Every structure is written in structure tokens, then in C-alpha cells.
Amino acid sequence: MKNKNLRIFLLILLDVLIVLFSFLVMAKLRTGTRRMLADFVWWRAFFAFVGIWIVGGLFGGKYHLEKVSRGKNMLRQIIQSDLAAVAMIFGLIYVFGQFRFSRKIVLGTMLGTFGLELFIFMGIYYALSFRRENRNYASTPITTKSPALEEAQSPIDILQIPKTIPAISHNVYSPIFSEKGIEASLSQPLRQNYLRQFEELCDFLEEYLDLNRFADAETLILNSEVLFNVEKELPSSRQMFINLHRINDLRRLNVYLIKVSELLKDGGVFICHGQTITERRTHFNRKYSPILGPPLYFLDFLLRRVMPKLPIFQGWYFALTRGQNRALSETEMLGRFYFCGFELVHKREIDGLMHFILKKTNPPRTDQNPSYGPLIRLKRLGQNRKVIYLRKFRTMHPYSEYLQDYVFQTNALQEGGKFKNDFRVTSWGKVMRSLWIDELPQFYNFFRGELALVGVRALSEHYFSLYPPEMQELRLTLKPGLIPPFYADLPQTFEEIVESERRYILAKHKKPFATDWKYFWTGLWNIIFARARSK
């Protein structure tokens, strides 16, 4: 009940702001009204106007979004509420001669308010409806609170720390299933019957899969974006599932992938394809020419890439597109696959679409909030082992945190501990990192007293545990800092990082101000002129 009342109160407050904005816009257009505003004689009529508008909304059900089952019902409630308010207001104007504003001001304010309400309230309604349908995977808060992301560490902090991760094998994948069900293998029917029109896809599958290890009777091949077609399948009933429809058209993509994982046996294979944003850009340039292609692609990018990540716009996006033809980066596709329990066997671009061979290796993740919002938070250890949450602007594609091991498998570490060609970082993310824009939210932690201006880098519990015990104790005696000693000393190995931090901590215990003064200016010089930065 408390949450319900709070939601209604916030919607009423939002409506008041909408009315105020519409009124001020009209006031700017009318010279006489601006003089009235300067004399502060307008507030009585204005508050009466707002009061009537709110009463109309309460009786018309405009603020009870949770009770509305369909979009057209929400639209009807907004119209009914506003028409009731309009009738009351014009009744006061014509019958009682109230309101000191001109009728044009009143009418303009009402029309402006109605238009904004349609856009904002309907957007909120559709966003809430989408979240109810996809309760575990549809939240788009300002700050991402994904456990996988909170524990992730910057590459520069894991510099030269020994990791034994095997490289991705390009051998043929040959799962072990029961010999009983493989009397009729998939090898011949796949090329001769099911995929005879997809010769290049057959070549791709034969190159990386031992098709004799898959039973024809336990293979499912569809060309559909409908969730029902996989929901009706029995759990662990299939060795292979091939969907010939683009995953860009799957509205509830995570739910769909989890259902696919459930219908597959352990080690089972899922083959799918999708259009990446890189392929999408190429398609626009080819279809509309290099002149019209880029601006049209930019508009498409705003609609299908940006809108789904903004709370109110997200609602409108799914209402207008039904989730069809979504713009997805290759990184996000891979991240969603790994999030839902799959691992990549191989991928290949065929006919302008990226095709994936995936094997089921893990149960799906249960994280409620994968990285979609503009801000992320990182769980770190502060002074005296106090847990703090650092804020940063997100610079990687959504779901990138679930590809940490995949990146280690496919990318070597170059000097300085940076990943070579870390595909998870977006183009605008690279710009933000080079200009330190992504670090600006950490000033929130600085003003909260959780970070110092200069200090050792805040570490996750996992990477903190890799330090020698005596260094762990030393690190906990000081606050982490915005500018760590790394940027002053520029160490090249993990051991050098430990020694650099040891020197800094011991020096600061002896001369706090002088040490920070020295490290601040040296680090700043290296950041600006030596380009010391984790990219």
C-alpha cells in the first residue's frame, strides 16, 4: 500500500510539473502574462487550475497505472480525466468569471499539458507493462547493480596476475550423448533436407560440429520468433536446436534464450543468427547510399538502440515496435548468450548476418539487473575493510561483464596490463575513457568521504585477496584514492604495482601532505602528457 500511494503521489507531482511547464511556455509567449508573473498575482488562479486538474486525474483514474490492462484503456483514462478538468475550468471561466488569465493562456496550457501527458504517462505505462512481462530482465535503472559487474575489476588492476585460462579451441565440437538415440544421425538430413537452401550454413556447421554425434530425432529446427514454440518442448529433450529467424526480432530475448537452454540437454547445441549494429550500418549504406545511409542509420540507432535503454522511452519503443528488428551489438548478443548459460563454439558472418554455434554449459544467471543503465557501480573495499560502491559511467556494451573469461581467452594482455582490442568498449566509451569522463561520478564517493584525492586504487574482494597478507593490512589503513600511485610510478608487473603501493603507503604514514602533493602532480603530469590511462 505504501508503494502504491508513493507511486500515485509521484505521478501527481509529475503532473503538477507538466502543468507548470506548459503554463510557463504560454506565459513566455504572452507579454501581458509575463507582467502578471512579475507582480506575483497569478498564483491563486494557477493553483486553482492545478487543483482542478489533479482532482480530474484522481476521479478519472489517470494516476492508477497498475489497474490498467491495455494501452487504449490508459489513453481513454487520460482523455476522460482531462476532459473532466477542462469542463470544470471552463465552467469557472464562463459561469463564475474566475481566472485572471486570458482564454488563450488557459487553452494553451491545457493543450500543452494534455500533449505532454500523452507522451509521458503513456510511456510510463508501457514501460511498467514491459517490466511486468519481463520482471527479472527488463529493469532499466539509472545505476546498474549487477553482482557480476560489481565484482569486475579494471584490466589495469589485474596486470600480470597469473591466470590459467585455456585458449578457445577451434577443433570440431563432439558432445557425448547416449549412443542409443544416435542410430539415425543428423549429418545427411541436415544438408539434404532441413538446410538444403542454406549451403554456406551447412558448411559452417560441418566445419565445427561432429554432426554424427547428434540424433535426427532429437533435433529441432524452426523459423520463428514466437516463444510458445520453445515453451511447449519438454525440458532436456533436444540435442540441437536451430532457429532460422533473426534473434533481433525476439521481443523477450533473455526469456527465449533461457527456454532454449531448458529444452537442450547438457552439452546440447543452439544455432542462431542476428544482425549486429556493424552489419546494420553497412546495410543502411548499401540500401540508401553512403550519403543518405549515415543520417538514416543515426535515426535508426536512436530509435532502436538508445530508446530501449531510457525508462519512459523504453515503454514507447516496445509499444511502437513490439520488440521487432532490435539493434543489437555483437558484444551484447554474446553477453546475453553467456548470461543465459551458453558458451561460444564459433561464429561466422554469412550473407550479412552473424551466425553463432553455442553449446549449453551452465545454468542461466539469476542476476536481476544486467548492465543497461548509464551508470554502473563497483563493489570495492575501502578503509578498514568497509565496503563501498564506486560510481562510473558505463563505457561498455550491455552484458559485457559476463564475457570476462571470453575476453581473456581471445585477447592477449599488452604492456601495461591493457587488453588488446577489447571489443566490449563502445566507440563513445573510448572517447569517455580517454577524457576521464567515465570517472566523474566517483566524485560522489569523494564528497561522501569514501575516497581520498590520492590513494591506492580501490579493489574488489577477489583481487584484494591476491595481495600478500602484509600488503593487505597496509592497504586497509588508508582510504582508496581517485588518483592512485600507479599513475606516478607506472609499474609494468603485478609485483611492481605491489611495491609501488608499499612505497606510497609507508611514505604517506610519515609525511601525509607532502606525499600526496608529490604523487598528485606526478600522476597528473603522466595522465595528461604521458597518456597513462587504462583504455
N, C-alpha and C positions, 0 to 999 in steps of 0.2 A: 504493500500500500504506500509506503514511504517513497519508493522509487517511482510509482505511478504518479503521485502528487508532485514530486520533484520534476518529472518529465512535463507535466501539464504546466507547472509554473515556468519552466524554461521556455516552453513554446509560447506562453503568453508574453513573457519578457521579449522574446524574439519578435513577436508580432508588434509590440509597442515600438521597438526599434525600426521595424519596417514602416510603420505609420509615420514615425518621426522623420525618417529619411525621405519618404515621399513628400511630406509636408514642407521640409526644408528645401527640397528641389523646386517645388512650386513657388515657395516664398522667394527664391532667388530670381525667378522669372517675373515676379510682380513687384515693382518698385514700391507701391503703397504698402504692401505687406511687409517689406523689409523695414520700413519706418516703424510699423507697428511692433515688429520684433524688437527693434532697438529700444522702444519705450516699455517693454515687458508688460504689455496689456493683453497679450494673446493667450496667456497660459490657461485661463479659465475655460475659454471656448475649446482650446485644444485638448485639455484633459477630459472635458465632457465628450468630445469626439472620440478620444481613445477609449473612455469608459464604455460608451455605446458599442464600439467596435468589438471590445472584449466580451461584453455581455452577449452580443450576437454570436460570437465564436463559441462561447460556452454552451448556449442553448442549441446551436446548430451542430455541435459535435466536432468542430474543426480541430480541437486540441486532443481529441481522443483517438490517436492514430492506431493504438493497439486493437481497437474494436472494429476497424475497417478491414474487410476481407478482399476487396478488389479496388484497382486504381480508379475505375469510373465512379465507385461509391465515394471515394475520397474527394474526387472532383466535385461530385454533387453536394457533399457536405460543405466544402469551401464556398461554393456558389450560394447555397442556402443561407449560410451564416452571414456572408457579406451582403446579400440582398435584404436580409432582416435588418442589418445595421444601416444600410442605405435608406430603407423605409423610415426608420426611426429618426435618422439625421435630417432627411428632407421634411419629415413631419414637423420637427422643431423649427426648421427654417421657414416653412410656409405658414404653419398654423400659429406658432408662438413667436415668430420673428427673432429667434435666437441666432447665435453665432455672428460674430462681427466681421467675419471674412467674406469675401465675395464668393458667389456660387461657383465661379471658375476655379478658385482655390480649393474649395470643398470637393468639387467634382474631380479635379485633377489629382488631389490627394487620394481619393477613393479608388480611382482607376489605377494609379501607380501602386497603391497598396495591394489591390487585387492581382495585378500582374506579377508583382514580386512574390506574393503568397503562392500563386500557382506554381511558380518555378521552385521556390524554396521548400514549401510544405509538401508538394508532390515529390520533390527529390528526396526529402527526408523519409517520406512514406515508402518509396520504392527501395531506398537503402535499407530501412528496417525490415522490409519484406524479404529482401535478398539475404539479409543476415539471419532471419528466422529459418529460411530454407537451407542455409549453409552455416548452421550455428557454429561449427567448430573451425571453419576455414574462411569465413567471409569478413571478419572484423578488419577494419582499416583505421586503427587509431593513429594519432599523431606520432606517438612513440611506440616502436616495436619492442615487445618484451619476450622475444623468443628465447627459451633456455639455450638452444644451440648457438644463438648469436651472442648471448650474454657471456658465454664461456669462451668464445672465439678470441684469438689473440692476433695482433698485427704481425705480419711476416718479419718485421724488423726485430720483434721481441723473441722470435724462435730461431734466431740466427745461429746456424751451425749446431743446433741442438740435435743430437743423434736421433734419427727416426728410421725405422726399418719398415718401409712400405714397398712392396713389390711393384715393379712397373706393370702397366696394363699389358696383358698378353694379347697378341694378335693371332693366336692359334685358333683352330676350329673349336667351338664350344660343343662339348659332347656330354650332356647331362646323363645321369644314371636313373632310369626309370625301371619299373618291373618289366622283365622280359615277356611276361605273359600278355601284356597289352600291345606289343610291338610286332605282332605277326604280320600285320599289313602296315608298312611304314609309310611315311608322308612323302618320301623322296619323289616318286613318279607322279602321284596325283597332283602334287603341288604345281609342277610345271605343265603337265598335260591337261589338267582340268581347272583347278581353282585359280591359278595365276597365269594362265596361258597368254593373257593380253599384257602381262607385266613382266616381260622377259628380263629387263635390267634388274628388277627387284628380285626375281628368281636367282639370277647370277649372284647378287649381293648376299642372299640368304645361304646359298650353297657354299659360298666362299668362307663364311664364318660360323655356320651351323652344320653339325652332322645330322642331316635330316633323317638318316636311317634310325636315329635314336628317338624319333617322335612317332607316335602312333596316329594313323589317319583317323581312327575313331575318336581320339581324344584331342582333336584339333578343331578349333572354332574359327571361322573366317566370316567377317561381317563387313558391310559398308554402311555404317550407321552412326549417328551421334546421339541416339536415344539410350538413356540409362537403363530403361526397362529390359533391353536385350541382354545385358550382362547381369542384371539383378536376378533374372529368372534361372540363371545357371546355378547348379549345385556347387557348394564350396569344394575346393581341391578336386575338381572334376576334369580339368583340362591340362594337357602338357604344353600346348601352344595356343595363343590367341592372336589373330591378325585382324586389325581394323584398317580398312582401306579408306576410311573417311578422315579428313584432317582433324587433328586434335584442337585446332583453333576454333572449331565450331561446337566444342563440348562446353556447355554452359557451366556445369558443376564439375570442373575438370578434376579436382582432387578427389571428390566423391567417386567419380567414374574410375579413376586410377586405383583407388583402394578396392573397389568392387572387382576390378580386373585382378588385382593381387589375390583377392579371396578365392576367385574361381580357379586360379592356377595352383598346380602342385608345387611343392618346394623344388626349386631349380627350373620351374617352367619358364617359358619364353613369351614375351609380349612384343609384337612388331607393330609399329605405328609410324606415322609421319606427320609433319606440320610445316607451316610456312614461318620461317624466322623473320625478324624485322629486317635483317640484311637482305634476305630474298625478297621481302615485301618492297623494300626501297628499289631494288633492281627491277621488279615487276612494274612499279609505277613509272620508272624512267623509260622502260621499253614501250609501255602502253600509251603514255601521254607525251612522250618525247622528253629529252633532257631539259627542255625549257619549262614545260608545264608540270613535269613529274615532281621535282623537288617541292614546290609550294603545295601541290595537292597531297603529297606524302606527308608534309608537315601538318596539314589539317587533319589528315587521317591519323597521324601519330597523336595529336591532341585528343581526338575522339576515342581512339581505341587503345591508347597506351597510358595517357595521363588521366583521363576521366575515371577509369576504374579504380584509381588509387586515391581519389578525393571523396570524402564521405557523402556529401549531397550529390555531387556529380556522378558518383558511383551508382546511385539509385536511378538517375536518369539514363545512364549508359545501358544498364541491363533492361530498363523499361523500353528503350528505343531499339536496341539491337538484339535483345533476348540472348545475349552472350554469344551471338554468331560472329564469325570472322574476327575473332580477337587477335590483336597484335601481341605476339609473344617473342621474346628474345630466345635464342638457343640456350643461353645460360639458365633462364627461368624454366624452360622445358626440362633441362637436365636436373635442375634443383628440385622441381616437382616430382620427377621420377624417383630420385633418391629419397625424397621426403616420404614417398608412398611405398618404399621398400624395394625398389628396383635398383639394379646396377647395370651400367652400360657395357654391352659386349662390343658393339661397334656402331658407327653412324656413317652415313654417306648421303650426299646430295644427289637426287635423281629427279630429273625434269623440273628443276626449280623448287623442289621441296626436300627438306631434310628427313631422311628415314633413319629410324632407330631400331636396333636389336637390343632388347632389355631382358635381363634374367631376374627372376624373383629370388632375393637373397635374405631379406629381413622383413620383420613385421612393419607396417606403416608407423610413422611417427604420430605422436598424440599431441604435439605442440599446438596450442590454441591460437597462436599469434605469429605465424611466419612473417618475415620481413617484407612489409608492403608500405608502411608509413614513411614519411620523410625523415623522421628522427629514429635513431636506434639507441639502445642503452646497453652498456657493457658492465657486467658484474666484476668488480675488482676488489682487491684487499687494500685497505688504507692503513693509516697509522694505528698501531696496537691491534692489528688484525680486524679492524672494523670494516664491514662490508659496505662498499659504496657503489653507486651506479653512475658511470660516466655517460654523458650525452654526446652524440655526434650526429652530423648529417649523414644520411645513408648515401654512399657513393657506389655501391654495387647493385647489380641486378637483383630482383626479388629471388628468394630461396638460395642465394649464394652460400649461406652458412652451411648448407647441407652438402656442399661439394668440396669441403676442406681436404679430405683424403684424395678425392679425384684430382684436385689441383696438384697435390704432392706427387701423384702418380704420373701426371702428364707434363709437369713444368719443373725444370731444374731451378735451384737457387743460384742466383748470380752473386757476385761480390757485394757485400753489404747486407745479405740476407733477404733481398727482394726477389719475388717470383719473376721469372722471365715470362713476359706476355700473359699476365694474369687476366684472362678473358672475363672474369667476373666484374671487373671495374667498368662502369659505363663511360662513355665519352665525356659527358658532363661531369662525371665523378673524377676523372683525371684532372680536369681543369680545377675543380674544387680542392683537390688534394694539393695540386701544385701551388695554389694560392692560400692554402691553410684554411679555406672557408669551412671545411668539414669539421675542424677543431673548435670553431667558435662557440658551440653550445657548451663546451667544457668550462667556459667562464661561469656558467650557472653553478657548477661544482666548486669553482674557485670562490665565488661570493658566499657560498654556503659553508665555507671553511673546510671543505673536504680535500682540496688541493692547494698546494703552495705554488708560487710563481715558478720556482726552480725546485727540482726534486727528482728522485728516481721515478722511473715510469711505473704506473700502476699496473699490476699483473693479475691475471686470473689465478685462481687457486691451483690449477693444474701446473701452470708454468712456474708459479712461485715454488711449488714442491720440487722442481728440478734444480733449484739453487742449493749450494752447500748449507748445512744447518747454521753455521755461524753467520753466513750472509743473510739468511732468513731473519735471524734475530736482529741484525743491524738494520735491515730494510724497514722493519716494523717500528723502529724508534723514531722515524721521520714521516712526515706527510709526503705522499707522491706529489709530483710537480707537473706543471704544464710544459716546462722545458727541461727534459732530463739531461744528465751529464753525457749521454750518448752523443748529443749534437756538439758538444765541446771537444770530446776526445776522439770521436769517430772510430770506435773499435771495429775490428773485422771478424772476430770469432766470439763464440759464447764465453769462452774463458776471459777474453779481453773485456767483454761487457761487464762481467762479474768484477774484474779488477778495477775497471773504471768507476763503477759504482762504489766499491770499497773505499777508494781514494777520496771520492766526493763525500761520502758519509763521515769518514774519520775527520776530514778537513772541516766539515761543517760543524761537527761537535766542538771543535776547538775555536773556530772563527766563523760563526754563522753568517753574519752580514757580508764580510769580505769574501767568503767562499761563494755565496750566491751571486754577489756582484760580479766576480770574475767569470763564473760559469754562464751567467745570463748574457753578458756581452760577447763572450767567445762563441756560445751556442747561436746567438742571433746572427753573428757575422757568418758562421758556417751555413746557416739556413738561407740567408739572403744571397751570399756571394759564392759559397761552395755548393749550393743546391743540395744540402743534406736533407733528404726527405724520403720517406717511405712511400713509393708510388705504386 
